[in-house]
């Protein structure tokens, strides 16, 4: 198992294999040991947001939970994204929603998180979070209002308090099953049943928040059908983002959100209480103007993914993976997958100044290291080494490169001889190089850029303006709410990704 390979023997942990290799790496990183700072963590300074001031309807228990979790949320999602126009826009939307809610005296503080993923959630005490990735995906005020109203509904309905209590009960059940039951199968069954109970309860919460959120947004004067539109967009975007195209049925069943079709039918039914489609404000133009210039994709401080290439301006490094691999930059490491059974992880660790890449590979952190497999190499003038390891039905090719006080690691994994990871490692290592000052100066983050379409413009021609992204036409349609065959027309304000 990949996690057992990279962890020190004293802290080795088991992490279940998943059908998606990219998901496997993410889960392993969240649950495993830390060997050193990743390239995205070296020297990073987290911004701090002001804490919300609870209103008179907030209980001490709610305030305590929100205050306790706030800093953890900031750390997990890249801190606060600061943009006065975007902040002002979201605050105005929230103000209208609060006035239309059943608790107009409740106080909220919306924090825009510096994360490229499309996500939003709420904590007790009036803490509401939305990522810049979700704001980039939204096409108008009504879609943002639908998301924020849903999260506010969780707070009003006290779902977080109930969920925390349910989680404590579930954790107790698992601990009793582990400590008392000698039959491992019985223990596993008890743990699974507790998770299923928690998941089912959470789906009920989501359904209730969907209904209440549509009601709040509709009473606030926003298009109540925006919730169904945005659910459709999220579904398309999730498929676009999927690294492998594989669906993990177990994870979907244990998800806290109901199936997409179920949610869509529910929010449409709730929206019809306000009338036929076309009622309510959408607010597309003012919203798009507010997010003009919004950073899209990776945080510049954590490096960039540009197609198959990863570039980090502060560390002044770059590498490129083979064509069949799809890169994803996370806070812990750079990940890539090539189908179900082949994947790669890249990160960096601090190492003693006199430690060579060969001695680092031999220092005991690799389980299953094949004896005599360590080979010294030179990569673009930098000292490097490669090695081979085997763990179960997984094979690994590992590369280490010394640069300054850090050693950068490439770990390629394959199961059952599914890919040529030796060639993939060699090709990727050969592409690793230091960026010169001119190259670093040219690196800029991707941003949302507004364009007014002209006569003769097509989706295809506009998609060619998209920079730093793959499958530009597909992404252009998703970002601008266009169906697969819908024409663009002239005089329309659209979003393109530029630098």
C-alpha positions in Angstrom: 0.0 0.0 0.0 1.3 3.4 -1.0 0.9 5.0 2.5 3.0 2.2 4.1 5.8 3.0 1.7 6.3 6.6 2.5 5.7 6.6 6.3 8.3 6.0 8.9 7.9 2.5 10.5 7.1 4.0 13.9 4.2 6.1 12.6 3.0 3.8 9.8 -0.7 4.0 9.1 -3.1 1.9 7.0 -5.2 3.8 4.5 -7.8 1.9 2.4 -7.3 1.7 -1.4 -9.8 3.6 -3.5 -10.9 3.1 -7.0 -9.6 6.5 -7.9 -5.8 6.8 -7.5 -6.0 10.6 -7.1 -8.6 10.2 -4.3 -6.2 7.6 -2.7 -3.4 10.1 -2.6 -5.5 12.9 -1.1 -6.9 10.6 1.6 -3.4 9.3 2.4 -2.1 12.8 2.8 -4.9 13.9 5.1 -4.6 10.8 7.3 -0.9 10.0 7.3 2.4 11.1 8.6 4.3 14.2 7.7 7.8 13.8 6.6 8.5 17.5 5.9 7.2 20.5 4.3 5.8 20.2 0.8 6.7 22.7 -1.9 3.3 24.4 -1.3 4.1 24.9 2.5 7.6 26.1 2.5 7.6 29.6 4.0 3.8 30.1 3.6 2.2 32.8 5.7 -1.5 32.4 6.4 -3.8 35.4 6.4 -6.2 35.8 9.3 -9.8 36.9 9.0 -11.7 38.9 11.6 -14.0 36.8 13.7 -17.8 37.3 13.3 -19.7 39.0 16.0 -22.5 36.7 17.1 -26.0 38.2 17.1 -28.6 37.9 19.9 -30.0 34.6 18.5 -26.7 32.8 18.7 -26.3 30.4 21.6 -23.0 30.1 23.6 -22.7 26.5 22.3 -22.9 27.6 18.7 -20.4 30.4 19.2 -17.9 28.0 20.9 -18.0 25.5 18.0 -17.6 28.2 15.3 -14.8 30.0 17.1 -13.0 26.7 17.7 -13.2 25.6 14.1 -12.6 28.9 12.3 -8.8 28.9 12.3 -8.8 25.2 11.2 -11.0 26.1 8.2 -8.7 28.9 7.2 -5.6 26.6 7.5 -7.3 23.9 5.4 -8.6 26.2 2.7 -5.7 28.5 2.1 -6.6 31.4 4.3 -8.7 34.4 3.3 -9.0 35.6 -0.2 -9.0 39.4 -0.1 -10.8 41.3 -2.8 -12.9 44.3 -1.7 -15.3 44.1 -4.7 -16.0 40.4 -4.2 -16.4 40.8 -0.5 -18.8 43.7 -0.9 -20.8 41.7 -3.4 -21.2 38.7 -1.2 -22.0 40.8 1.8 -24.8 42.6 0.0 -26.3 39.2 -1.1 -26.1 37.9 2.5 -27.8 41.1 3.8 -30.8 40.5 1.6 -31.0 36.8 2.5 -30.8 37.6 6.3 -33.7 40.1 6.0 -35.8 37.4 4.2 -35.0 34.6 6.6 -36.9 33.5 9.7 -34.2 35.0 11.9 -33.5 38.5 10.6 -31.7 39.4 13.8 -29.0 36.7 13.4 -25.5 38.0 12.6 -23.4 36.4 9.8 -19.9 36.9 8.6 -19.0 35.4 5.2 -15.4 34.5 4.7 -14.1 34.1 1.1 -11.6 31.3 1.2 -8.5 31.3 -1.0 -9.2 27.9 -2.5 -9.7 26.9 -6.2 -12.2 24.1 -5.3 -15.9 24.9 -5.6 -17.2 24.6 -2.1 -19.3 26.4 0.6 -20.3 25.5 4.1 -21.4 27.0 7.4 -20.4 26.6 11.1 -22.5 27.4 14.1 -22.2 31.0 15.4 -22.8 32.6 12.0 -19.6 31.5 10.2 -20.4 31.1 6.5 -17.6 30.2 4.0 -17.5 30.3 0.2 -14.4 29.5 -1.9 -13.2 31.8 -4.7 -13.5 28.6 -6.8 -17.2 28.5 -6.3 -17.6 32.3 -7.0 -15.7 31.8 -10.3 -18.1 29.1 -11.2 -21.2 31.1 -10.4 -22.7 33.1 -13.2 -25.0 35.6 -11.3 -26.1 36.8 -7.9 -29.0 34.4 -7.8 -26.7 31.4 -8.0 -24.5 32.7 -5.2 -27.6 33.5 -3.2 -28.9 29.9 -3.7 -25.6 28.5 -2.2 -25.4 31.0 0.7 -29.1 30.6 1.5 -28.6 26.8 1.7 -25.6 27.3 4.1 -27.5 29.8 6.2 -30.4 27.3 6.4 -28.0 24.8 8.0 -27.2 27.4 10.7 -30.9 28.5 11.3 -32.0 24.8 11.5 -29.1 24.1 13.9 -27.9 21.2 11.8 -24.3 21.7 12.8 -25.1 21.3 16.5 -27.2 18.1 15.8 -24.5 16.7 13.5 -21.8 17.3 16.1 -23.8 15.4 18.6 -24.4 12.6 16.1 -20.7 12.4 15.3 -19.9 12.1 19.0 -22.3 9.2 19.3 -20.9 7.5 16.1 -17.4 7.9 17.4 -18.4 6.3 20.7 -20.0 3.3 18.9 -16.8 2.8 16.8 -14.6 3.0 19.9 -16.7 0.4 21.8 -16.7 -1.9 18.8 -12.9 -1.6 18.5 -12.2 -2.1 22.2 -14.8 -4.7 23.1 -15.6 -6.9 20.1 -12.9 -9.5 19.5 -14.5 -10.5 16.2 -12.9 -8.1 13.7 -15.8 -8.6 11.2 -18.3 -7.7 13.9 -16.3 -4.6 14.7 -16.1 -3.6 11.1 -19.9 -4.1 10.7 -20.6 -1.9 13.8 -18.4 0.9 12.4 -20.0 0.7 8.9 -23.5 0.8 10.4 -22.6 3.9 12.5 -21.2 5.6 9.4 -24.3 4.7 7.4 -26.6 6.1 10.1 -24.6 9.3 10.2 -24.6 9.6 6.4 -28.4 9.0 6.2 -29.0 11.6 8.9 -26.9 14.1 7.0 -28.8 13.6 3.7 -32.0 14.5 5.6 -30.3 17.7 6.7 -29.3 18.5 3.2 -32.8 18.0 1.9 -34.2 20.3 4.6 -31.5 22.9 3.9 -32.3 22.8 0.2 -36.0 23.5 0.8 -35.3 26.2 3.3 -32.6 27.8 1.2 -34.8 28.1 -1.9 -37.5 29.7 0.3 -35.1 32.2 1.7 -33.6 33.1 -1.7 -37.1 33.4 -3.3 -38.4 35.6 -0.5 -35.3 37.8 -0.9 -36.3 38.4 -4.5 -33.7 36.2 -6.2 -34.5 33.7 -8.9 -35.6 30.6 -6.9 -34.7 28.3 -9.9 -31.0 29.3 -9.6 -30.5 26.4 -7.1 -31.3 23.8 -9.8 -29.2 25.6 -12.4 -26.2 25.7 -10.1 -26.6 22.0 -9.1 -26.5 21.2 -12.8 -23.4 23.3 -13.2 -21.7 21.7 -10.2 -22.4 18.3 -11.7 -20.8 19.2 -15.0 -17.9 20.8 -13.3 -17.3 17.8 -11.1 -17.2 15.6 -14.2 -14.8 18.1 -15.8 -12.5 18.0 -12.7 -12.5 14.3 -12.3 -9.0 13.0 -12.9 -10.0 9.4 -13.8 -13.6 9.4 -14.7 -14.2 6.6 -12.2 -17.1 6.8 -9.8 -16.6 5.6 -6.2 -20.0 4.1 -5.3 -19.2 3.6 -1.7 -18.0 7.1 -1.2 -21.1 8.4 -3.0 -23.3 6.4 -0.7 -21.6 7.7 2.4 -21.6 11.2 1.1 -23.3 13.9 3.2 -25.2 15.1 0.1 -28.1 13.3 -1.6 -27.9 12.1 -5.2 -27.9 15.0 -7.7 -31.2 14.0 -9.4 -33.0 13.8 -6.0 -31.7 17.3 -5.0 -32.6 18.8 -8.3 -36.2 17.6 -8.2 -36.5 18.8 -4.6 -35.3 22.4 -5.3 -37.3 22.7 -8.5 -40.5 21.7 -6.5 -39.6 24.3 -3.9 -38.9 27.0 -6.5 -42.3 26.4 -8.2 -44.0 27.8 -5.1 -42.8 31.2 -6.3 -44.1 30.8 -9.9 -42.8 29.6 -13.3 -39.1 29.9 -14.4 -38.2 33.5 -15.1 -39.4 35.0 -11.8 -37.0 36.7 -9.5 -33.7 38.6 -10.0 -30.7 37.0 -11.5 -28.3 39.9 -11.4 -25.8 38.6 -13.9 -24.1 41.7 -15.1 -23.4 43.4 -11.7 -22.1 40.0 -10.4 -19.8 39.4 -13.3 -18.4 42.9 -12.9 -17.7 42.3 -9.2 -15.7 39.1 -9.9 -13.7 40.6 -12.8 -10.1 39.8 -12.1 -10.8 37.1 -9.5 -7.9 34.6 -9.2 -8.8 31.3 -10.9 -7.1 28.0 -10.1 -4.0 27.6 -8.0 -3.0 30.1 -5.4 0.2 31.8 -6.7 2.0 31.2 -3.4 1.5 27.5 -3.9 2.7 27.2 -7.4 0.9 26.8 -10.8 -0.4 23.9 -12.8 -0.3 24.7 -16.5 -1.5 21.7 -18.4 1.1 19.0 -17.7 3.6 21.4 -16.2 4.0 22.5 -12.5 5.8 25.8 -11.9 6.5 27.3 -8.5 7.7 31.0 -8.7 8.9 31.4 -5.2 10.8 28.1 -5.1 11.9 28.7 -8.8 11.3 25.1 -9.9 9.4 23.4 -12.7 8.7 20.0 -14.1 6.4 18.3 -16.6 4.6 14.9 -16.4 4.1 12.6 -19.4 1.0 13.2 -21.6 -1.2 10.5 -20.0 -0.9 12.1 -16.5 -3.2 14.8 -15.2 -1.8 17.1 -12.6 -3.5 18.5 -9.5 -1.9 20.8 -7.0 -2.9 20.3 -3.3 -1.7 22.0 -0.2 0.3 18.9 0.8 1.8 17.7 -2.5 1.4 17.8 -6.3 -0.5 14.8 -7.5 -1.1 13.2 -10.8 -3.0 10.1 -12.1 -2.9 8.1 -15.3 -6.0 5.9 -15.1 -7.1 3.7 -12.2 -3.8 2.0 -11.3 -1.0 4.5 -12.1 -0.3 7.7 -10.2 2.4 10.1 -9.0 3.2 12.3 -6.0 5.7 15.1 -5.8 6.7 17.0 -2.6 9.7 18.4 -0.8 11.4 17.8 2.5 14.2 19.5 4.5 17.4 17.5 4.6 20.8 17.9 6.3 23.2 19.9 4.0 25.6 17.0 3.7 23.0 14.3 2.9 23.1 13.1 -0.7 20.0 11.9 -2.6 21.4 8.4 -2.5 21.8 8.4 1.3 18.4 10.0 1.7 16.7 7.2 -0.3 18.6 4.7 1.9 17.7 6.4 5.2 14.8 4.0 6.1 11.7 5.9 5.1 10.9 3.6 2.2 9.3 0.3 3.0 9.9 -2.4 0.5 13.0 -0.8 -0.9 14.7 -3.3 -3.3 18.3 -3.9 -2.2 20.8 -2.5 -4.6 18.2 -0.5 -6.6 19.5 2.9 -5.6 21.3 4.6 -8.6 22.9 8.1 -8.5 22.0 10.4 -11.3 22.5 14.0 -12.4 19.4 16.0 -13.5 20.1 19.3 -15.3 23.2 19.8 -13.2 21.6 18.8 -9.9 22.5 15.7 -7.8 19.8 13.1 -7.9 19.1 9.4 -7.3 16.4 6.8 -8.2 15.3 3.6 -6.5 12.7 0.8 -6.8 10.3 -0.5 -4.1 7.6 -3.1 -4.0 4.7 -3.4 -1.5 2.0 -6.0 -2.1 0.8 -5.7 -5.7 2.1 -2.2 -6.0 5.4 -1.3 -7.6 7.2 2.1 -7.1 9.8 4.1 -8.8 11.2 6.9 -6.6 13.3 9.8 -7.5 15.1 12.4 -5.3 16.7 15.6 -6.4 18.9 17.8 -4.2 18.3 21.6 -4.5 19.6 23.9 -1.9 18.5 22.8 1.6 15.6 20.7 0.2 15.3 17.3 -1.4 12.4 17.0 -3.8 10.8 13.6 -4.2 8.9 12.0 -7.1 7.0 8.8 -6.2 5.5 6.9 -9.1 3.2 4.0 -8.3 1.5 1.3 -10.4 -0.5 -1.8 -9.7 -0.2 -5.0 -11.7 2.2 -3.7 -14.3 -0.4 -1.3 -15.6 2.0 1.4 -16.8 5.7 2.1 -17.6 6.5 4.1 -14.4 10.3 3.8 -15.0 10.0 5.7 -18.3 7.5 8.1 -16.6 9.9 8.8 -13.8 12.9 9.3 -16.1 10.9 11.7 -18.4 9.7 13.7 -15.4 13.0 13.9 -13.7 14.6 15.1 -16.9 12.1 18.0 -17.1 12.9 19.2 -13.5 14.8 22.4 -13.6 15.4 25.7 -11.8 13.5 28.7 -13.2 15.6 31.7 -14.1 14.6 35.2 -12.9 13.1 36.0 -16.3 10.9 32.9 -16.3 9.8 33.6 -12.7 8.9 37.2 -13.6 6.6 36.0 -16.4 4.6 33.8 -14.2 1.3 35.3 -13.3 -1.9 33.7 -11.7 -4.8 33.0 -13.9 -7.8 35.3 -13.5 -11.4 35.8 -14.6 -11.4 38.2 -17.5 -14.7 39.7 -18.9 -15.3 39.8 -22.6 -18.2 41.2 -24.6 -18.8 39.0 -27.6 -18.7 40.4 -31.1 -20.6 39.3 -34.2 -18.9 36.3 -35.6 -17.6 35.1 -32.2 -18.1 31.5 -31.5 -17.6 29.3 -28.4 -14.6 27.8 -30.2 -13.0 31.1 -31.0 -13.6 32.5 -27.5 -12.2 29.3 -26.0 -8.9 29.8 -27.8 -8.4 32.9 -25.6 -8.4 30.7 -22.5 -4.9 30.4 -21.1 -3.3 27.9 -18.8 -6.2 25.4 -18.9 -7.0 22.2 -20.7 -10.2 21.4 -22.7 -10.8 25.1 -22.9 -14.1 24.9 -24.9 -15.7 22.6 -22.3 -14.6 24.8 -19.4 -15.8 27.9 -21.2 -19.2 26.4 -21.6 -19.4 25.4 -17.9 -18.2 28.7 -16.6 -20.7 30.6 -18.7 -23.7 28.3 -18.1 -23.9 27.2 -21.8 -25.2 23.8 -22.8 -23.1 21.5 -25.0 -24.6 22.8 -28.2 -25.8 26.3 -27.3 -24.5 29.2 -29.5 -23.0 32.2 -27.9 -24.5 35.2 -29.8 -23.2 38.7 -30.0 -23.3 41.3 -27.2 -23.1 38.8 -24.3 -20.7 39.3 -21.4 -18.7 36.1 -20.8 -15.9 34.9 -18.6 -12.6 33.7 -20.0 -9.5 32.6 -18.1 -6.5 34.8 -18.8 -3.2 35.7 -17.1 
